[in-house]
């Protein structure tokens, strides 16, 4: 499998035309997609028309076909359904700012990939489009919510695909699909013109890749300064450094832990081994590596995340009602439960939740990043979830379906139960969505069952270059044991 940088170079050197690469990509999708259910919309004619009429750019990925997530990434004329039956058939009327940046980078928008409804899950199982399958083993999910994007890349259909990360939705599928998944610093990539706050800054758009150089170049292409973005960064990272990512320019001081982040959740032997072997390698490379405790118990923090999910769902629902009648029956059960719960989240509780996020950033800085450059944990506590594995028991499902019968405190407990099984698989990634810091999942491990699992390197805000240098060192020294390209 070749990365997107390779194909951009092939086009630039006229060894293949953009149209020929587009046709080759379409053939791959037609061959591989039926078994995986990755691409839920293939816009060949729209892509060819765009290719014929577009002006050449200086973009880093000029002429490379791209699959975008069917959630919050709009290209005029392509689907914009949020993977919900409520919006089945909806088409974007204009490019959003992320879509414009994608085009400026030289990409040719070709397809939309599957995600769960509104991105609330760490699996990809939308009622509108069905289950997406993991390339490593079709009986498992690739993760979520950018699961379609992950399988699009891991299968070789596309060298790179865009995803969104509001609680681990790039890094979880990267872990379970053998890919590189960066969650940039809050505000680093374009937002708007709708949804400037994006889950109060928790949600960031970026991509899933098979090479560190693609990750770095994508960041160079997409990073932006937006005055109108309430969470925007005030300056750009060095493009020269991003385009020439190599071995770390200094030895890092690295903290690592295999402790759980949420009380009561157990971490698998695979996850522990992935972190420990990576920490040992980094120590052998000359970095100062130290084992530490997880800096806080994130149990309360995840509750604030659920409050935000609920409140944002309620706000979205109100906006939809202003536009016209809403058929609630078309919403999936989890969405309906979050909606009901969110309507009972008080303004005081919501504001307190956001204050807790800020306090967590302070704690992280004081306990980790004042002393260490990088913090290493598992990306996920376990390898991928098997398709068909129940994520709630019957009692919880019944309570979700009748949530209006319960008090607000009882609803809070039901929502906890609703998410608990999925949280037990991925208790780590959501934290940096709430703090706004950067993190990257790296494909360093393959289980005895042949399923990948990533480790996650955290950094403070603005630390992407350090994280990419660390990733490059692991890549260059053959540490990406679970990289999807090894399938081909």
C-alpha angles and dihedrals in degrees: 000000000000123000127237093259089059092052093046088054092048090054093045090052090047092239088129130010124235089243092053091050090048091053091047090052092049090053090052091051093048091050101042106028100074091066096043107033092217106135112057095176129029113188102188098156092045090050093048092048090050091048092051095050104034121106116236112262135199087240120146091232101041111174098001114137115236139200115211128199117262090234128076098339109103129194116176110256095017127104120280105182103133082225089281128133085221090071100032109155095015114149127198114248095201142011114266119221092268090052091050090051091050090055092045088055087060099252122146108224106226111152148017121225132217125263135164117270109292090344097276097137140066089223130061110236110128117178088222098055107014132229124336115215131224114247093219092056122001092212090071136065119249089223131256169329088347090036095128090053091050095052090043088062100033090053093052095243090122128014090220136009133188124241140170128237120205098147105358099314094142098034098046094056089041088057094047096040102044098250141125112257122184123190102197125213113287110276094015096117129045124287132180161344080173124026099022092171097049102196088337092303095312094109120077129174121223137118151267119243145175097223138046091227091057090050092050094045092047089053090049089051098045105036112110147168111232116183090195093053108099090208098035124140116246097219141024128248116249106280090199091058093044092052091049102042111166141140114340112278090220139020110267129223103228130191120197136183139183093191120118118260095209121050114254098015115121123218118221125241087244092058092047092049092048092056097041096049090048092049090050092050092050090050089052088053089060102261119136104247126186133176114230140172119263100269097237144355106266095197094106091040093059088052089057088050090055090049089055091048090052097044093046090049090052091050091049090050092052090052091050091051090053088057094051145293116335122212100217091188089071091062117094118246095255091052092048091050092049089047094054092044092048092054087062098046106111123228089240092054092047093051090046089053092056090048088054090055090054092047090051089055089055092049092049091050095047098043100035120009098043086065107021134050096209136020118208126203137146112282091218130013092228141013120270127316116250116243110255095025106138113246094193132030121239094260092055092046090053092050091048090054092052100035093137089070093065133077121249093259090048091049089054090056092047091052088051089053091045092058101031100094093048090044089055087064097046113022096145113055101063094065097074091047087064096042094044093230126139125257137169132201115217126197100234102138142056120189126225086256090060096252121131126232127187136216119224124224112201125200136178120263111299094020098119095115092054091048091049092049089053090048091050091053091052091046095046093051096050098255096133094096093158099044112141093229088073087072090068 
